[in-house]
Amino acid sequence: MGWRFKDGTPWWFKIVVALLVVDSALHVGLSLTVSTWAQSSRDAFHTYRLPFRDGSIYFVQSWLGRYLDTRWTGIGLLAVLVVLLFLNRDRLERAV
């Protein structure tokens, strides 16, 4: 049992879910591999400090560090999805 859209899956649902999946994959992938590509010392190009729970500190480019520290991106996309589903609840039906 689940839910489905009466007239097929709308474009906005596909886009928001795709953005949510890509954002999650990027966050997890970059966080898991940071020790292989980030620097352990600061230089002129890698100025953003990324401390990890194990005590390791890495330095990355500022835009990338801000992205990795941002937690609200996934939560915001999920909130947008919930609001859009709520607004379009008349187009949803139970799938047997």
N, C-alpha and C positions, 0 to 999 in steps of 0.2 A: 504494500500500500504506500502511496505517496501522493504527490501533487503534480499537476501538469497544467499548462496553459491551454485554453480552449481552442485558440486559433493558431497554435504553433508557438514556439519560443520567440519572444520579441527580441529585437536587436539590442535594446538597452540591457537586457539580462545577460546576453552573451558577452557584451563589452565589459560590464562591471565584473562578472565572474572571471573573465580572462585577465583583467587588470589585477584582481585579487590574487589569482594564481601566480601571475608573473611577479608581483610584488613579494609574495611569500617566498617564492623560489629564489629570488635575488637576495632577500635578507638572509635566508638560511644558507644558501650557497656561499655568499660572501663572508658570512660569519664563520662558517666551518673552514674556509680556506684562507682566512686572513693571515695566518702564520706563514703561508707560502709566498705571498705576494706583497705584503706590507713591510715597511721598514721598522727596525727596532730603535732607530735614532731619528731625531728631528732634523730636517734640512729646510731649505727655502721653499721647496715645492710641496713637501709633506709636513704640514703644520698642525693637522688635527690629531689630537691625542685620543686613542681608543684603548681604555683600560679594560681588561678582561678579569673575570672572577678568579682565574688561576694565578693572578698577579702579573701576568704578562701585559706589557704596554706596547702598542704599535702606533705608528704615525702614518696617516694617509692624507690624501688631498682633502681640502676643506669641504668641498661639495659632497664627496663620498662619505666623509665622516658624519656630516649632518644627516645624510640619508640613512646611514646605518644606525644612528642614534634616534631616528624618528620612529616612534612606536604608533603614532596616531594614523599613519597612512593606511595600514590594514584595517584598523578599527573604523576609520572613516569610510573606507570602501564598503565594509560590512554594514555600517549604519545606512549608507546610501542604498544598498541593496534591500535592506529591511524596509526602509521608507518606501521605495519604489514598489516592492511587493505588497505593502499595505495599501498603497494608493491604487494598485491594480488588482486588488483581491477579488473583484467581480469577474475577472478573466481567468481565475484559477478554479480548477475542479479536482476532485479526488480521483486518483487513478487506481483502478482495482487490479 
